[in-house]
């Protein structure tokens, strides 16, 4: 499979799998989205230990659904090559799409990224990422109650999984995993999988700069009292669906596979001028945000109102302070680097570079979509103005990090092997 699958294609593939393995696989509706779309779960095996795999928690990260189907097939066939994949020892449960409403707004991402060399431009023109309060895994942190979040909480209470795997896909960089608790023995098979598939491991990541880092690309959530080591906005991470399995002794692994890889992600050498780089990245995200917001200001009068448009809500959320929040979050790092207290690596700066560039691109892609759909006579000129910036940013992103596309089947195989490694550690450890 060398393209992502739509939600409908994933559901149909799950039904075919159940037909091919009668008695081994079950498909059931476990919930309903805000817009009335079904939340489906495919279960394979009958063992006492439960593994819960969550696909497409973010609608702009579609690889997890391909991974979930590949994992289900391996477990059903009995060729997972680990005791955790033995259907007599473990039951595997796959939530096929946690955010079908958001995925409907990313419709077209599958076609846009098909082929041997997709471009960032086509990707960001079709990708949609909701505001934090509308992301099912993250909404509880924002004190937002979503039926998708509640469905996942209910499943965790029902299954009491030894392991929950949340399947994510980062736009650029390398692969990494975030764990809510340590999984001894996990790092070696994770690194082996990445090496076998020629995918760089991300040494340091923007999401977990101050987490425990027992091995390259492996990050473990710090203790609950260590809120100062969390990224801005994640101080209440204990409320998230990620941490819910801890109530039953389980652990969650957030598995990231890059769409576009960069060798800089795997460069642990000290950065030659981290202070200057961080200051430049802060300017990059602020300037890009200001330029998108300037176009948004001119278009607000004829765009659909936020209460009627999820893309518009994202644009207002970002314009309301998100760019500054991101840029400001790096100032302590810059100060520490200037004082010699922190020596940042090339890989860590690469991770922050990805964030700085993608924030304005996410907003520009959404605003271009709204301008394309608008009948207002001033929309074409604003579209042309913004598209010139957007295209240049995509080209700069690709060139600055020397990005190259990771085929979908490699992304999915990397996640599959990473999940099997984590499950092996969790089941073997008797969690």
N, C-alpha and C positions, 0 to 999 in steps of 0.2 A: 504494500500500500504506500503510494508516494503522494498522497494528498490527504488533507484532513477530511473528516466526515461530518455531514450535517447531523443535527439532532435526530431527524427522521431516519436517516441512513443508519445511525447507531442503533436506534430502536428496532429497525427491521433486521439488522444483523444479529441482535440479541435473540430475537424470536427464531431466527434460523438456527442459532446455536442450540437453543432449547430443543428444537425439533431433532437435531442431529444427535443429541445426547439425552434421550428420554430418561427421566429419573435422576439424572445428574444435575441438570440445570433447572432453575425456576425463575420466572420473571413476574414481578408484581408491582402494582402501583402503590407507592408508599406515601405519597403526598400530592399536593396541588400548589402550583405557583400562585403569585399574586394575581396574574392575569388568567388563571384557570388552566394552565398547561400541566400535564401530568409529570410527576417526579417518579421515575421508574428505577427499580433495583433488580439486578440480575444476581442470583446466588448460585454457586457451584460447590458441590461437596456436602458432606454431612458430619464433619468432624466437630468435636466439642469446642475447639479453639476457633474464635471468629476473627477474621481480618476484614476490615471495612475500607474499601477503596472509593474515593470521591473524585469523580471526573468533572472537568469543566467548572470548577468553582468560580473561575473568571471567564467571561464569554470570549475574551480576546486571546485565550490560551487553549486552543482546541485539541492539542495533542493527547490529552489525558483520556479522551474517549477511545481513541485508537489503541492506546495502551491497555485500557480496561478490557477491551474485546480480546486483545492478544493474550492477556493474563488469563482471562476466563477460558479461552481455548486451551491453553497449556494445562491448566488445572483439570479441565474436563477430560483431556487426553491422558493425563497422568505423567506428563513429561516436564514438570517444573524443576526437576533435578534438585529438590530440597524437601526434607520431611514436611516443611510447612505447606508445601503444595500437594501433599497427599490428601485426597478428598476424604479419607477415613480419619484423618487427624485434624483437619481444619476445614471450616466452611468459609468460603470467600464470597463477600458481598460487594457488589459494584453499583454504586449510585451513578447512573449513566450520564446524567447532566444535572448539576445542582442548581444551575441558573438558566433555565430554558427561556425566560423572558429576555434576559440580557443577550443570550445567544441568538435570539430572533433579530436583535438589533445589530448583531455582527454577521448577519446573513450576507453571504458573498465573500467572506474571508477564505472559504474553502477554494473557490475558483481563483481568487486573487493570489493565492500562494501556491497554486498548482504549477507543475512544470519544473524544469531542472534548475532554474535560477530566478526565483521570485525576488521582487524588489521591496525595499522598505516603503517606498512610495505607495505601491499597491496595497501593502499590508495596512499601513496607517490610514488609508482612505476607507477601509472597510471595518477596521477594528473598533469595538466599543467596550469601554470599561466604565461601569456605573460609579456613582459617588459612593464613598465608604459606607454610608448608612443603608445602601441598597445592595451591598455585597453580602451574600448569605453567611459566609464564614466570619466576616468582620463586623457585621451590623450589631451584634450584641455588645461589642466594645463601645459602639456609638449609642448605646441604649435604645437601639431600634429593634422592633419586633417584626420579623418577617416569617411567613409560613415556611419558607424554605429552610431557614435556620432552625425552626422548631421541629421540622421533619427530621433534620439531621440529629438534633439533640435527642429526639424520641428513639431514633434508631440506635444511637449509642447506648441509651438506657436499656433498650431491648436486647441488644447483642452483647454488650459489655466486651468490646473488642480488645484483644491483646495488642492489636496494632491498627491504627487508622493511617492510611496514606492519602494525602491530598496531592493531586497531580497538577502541577503548574508548569508553565512554559514561559521562560524569560525571553524577551525580544533579542537580546544580544549578550555576548560574554561567554561564560562557561557554565558547567553544571555544578550544582551544589545541593545540599540537603540540610534542612533545619529540623531538629528533633526537640520534642518537649521534655525528653529525658534521654540519658545516654543509652546507646545500644552497643555494648561491648562486642567487638568482632565485626561491626558493620563496615568500617572504613576500608578494609582490604578488598572485599569483593566489589564495593562501590568504585574504588580507584581502578580495579582491574577491568571492570565493565567500561569505564570511560576510556582507558588506554586501548582496549581492544577495538573500540569503535572510533578512535581518533577524535574524541570530543575533549576539549580542555576542561580541567577542573578549575572552578573559580576560587582562587586564593583570596578570601576576604569578600564580603558582600555588603551592599548598602543596607539590607534588611536586618543584618545581625552583626553590626560592626563591633559591639561590645559583649556579644554572647561568648560562652565558653567555646573554644575552638580546638578540640582534641586532635583533629587531623585536618589536612587541607580539604576545603570544601564541605566540612562537617561542622555544624554549629548547633550547640545545645543551649536551650533556654536557661537563662540564669535564674536563681531562686526568686520567689515572689517578692521578697523585700528589696530586690536589686532593681528598682524601677529606673534608676539613673542609667542603667545599661541598656535600656530599650530605646528603639527609634521613636522620634516624636510622633505622638498620636497613638502609641501602642502601650501606654502605661497600664491599661486595664485589659491586657491580653488574656488574663485568666478567665475572662468572660467569654472568650471566643470558643467556637466549636473545636478548635485545635486542642484546647486543654481539657475538654470534657471527658475523654477516656481516662484521664488521671484519677477520676473518682473510683475507677474499678481496677487500678493498677496498670492500665494500658498506656501506650505511648503513641504519639502522632509523629509521622515523618512527612514533611512538606518537601516534595521532590521536584526540583527545577531542571528542565532540559532547555538548552538554548535553541532558538530558531536560527539565528545567525551566530556563528562562533567567532571568537577573537583570540588569537594566540596571547594577547596581552593579559587575558584573564588568568593565565597559567604562568605568570612571570613574577616570582616571589622576590626578586631583587629589589633593593631600595630604590624608590623613585628619585631621580636626580634633583628635582626641585618641586617637592610636594606642595609647599606653601604657595608658590606661584600658580601651580596647577589647580589647587582648590579654589583660590580666589578667582581664577579664570572660569572655572565651572560654575561658581556662584553667579558670576556675571552672565554666563551663558543662559542659565535657566531663568534668571530675572529678565534679561533682555528679550529672550524669546517669548516669555509670558507676556511682557508688556506689548510686544508687537501683535500677538494674537488678540490680546484684550483691546488694543486700539481699533482693530477691525471689528471686533464684537461690539464695541461702543457705537460704531457707525451703523451696525445692522440691528441693534436691539429693537428698534421700533417696528420692524416688520417680521422678526423671527417669531416662531410659536412660543407662547409663554412657558416658563419652567414647569408649571404644574401640569402641562399637557405634553411635555417633551423631555424624555430622559437625557438625550444629548445636550439640550439647553441647560438642564440642571447641572450636568458635569461642567459645562463651560463656566457657569456662574460660580460653582464651587471652586474651580481652579483660579478664576479671576479674583475670588474673594480672599485669597491669601495663601493658596497652596504653593505657588511658586516661591514666595518668600519663606514659607515654612521649610521647604526643601533646602533652599540656599542657606538659610540661617542655621540649619541643623549641622552644617559642616564647619561653622566658625570655630567651635571648640577644638576640632581636629586641626584646623589651620594654626590656632594659637599654640597648641601642644607641639605641633611640628616646628613652629618658629622658635619655641623655647628649647627644642631638642628633647622634649619628653616623649615624643611619639615619632617613630620613623615609619612612614607609610611606604608600602611597596607599590611597584608598578601595577600589580594586579588590583590592589585596593583602589587606586586612583582610577583604573579602568572601570571598576564597578560603579563608582560615583559618576564617571563620565557617561555611562549608559543612562543613568537617572536624569542627569542634567539635560541630555539631548532628547530623551523620550517624552518628557513632560510637555514641552511646547508642541511636539509632533502629535501627541494624542489630542490635544486641544485643537490644533489646526486641522487635523483630519475630520474631526466632528463638525467644526464650523464650515469647512468646505462642503461637507455633505448637506448641511442646512441651507447654505447659499445656493447649491445646485438645485435644490428642491423648491426654492422660493421663486414666486412669480414677480416679485418686486423689480421694477426696472433698474434699480441701483445695484442689485445683487451681482450681475455679471462682472462689473468693474471691481467690486470688492473681492469677488472670487479670483479674478486675475491677479490682484494685488497680493492676496494671501497665498495663492498657488505658487507664485514666484519664490516667496520665502520658504514655503513648505518643500518645494523641490530642492532648493539649495541646502536646506537642513538635512534632508535625506542623503544627499550626495556627500556632505561633510561627515555625517555619521558613518557612512560606509567606508569612506577614505580614512578617517582619523583612527578607526579601530581595526582597519583591514578586515572587514567582515566577509565571511563566506557562509552560504546557506548550508544548513544541516538537513539532509533529506528526512522526510517525515518518518520513514521506516527506521532510520537510525535514532531519531528522537524517541520513538516509541520503544525500540529495543533497549535503549539506555534506561528509560523509566521502568520497563518490565524487569530488567535484571536488578535494578536498584531496589524495587519493591520486593522482589523475591529474596534479596539479601537481607533487607530489614525484617521481613516476615520470618526468615530462618532464625535470625537472632532473637526475635521476640518470642517465638514458639519454643525454641530451644532453651531460652532463659526462663520459661515457665511464667511469663508475665500474666 
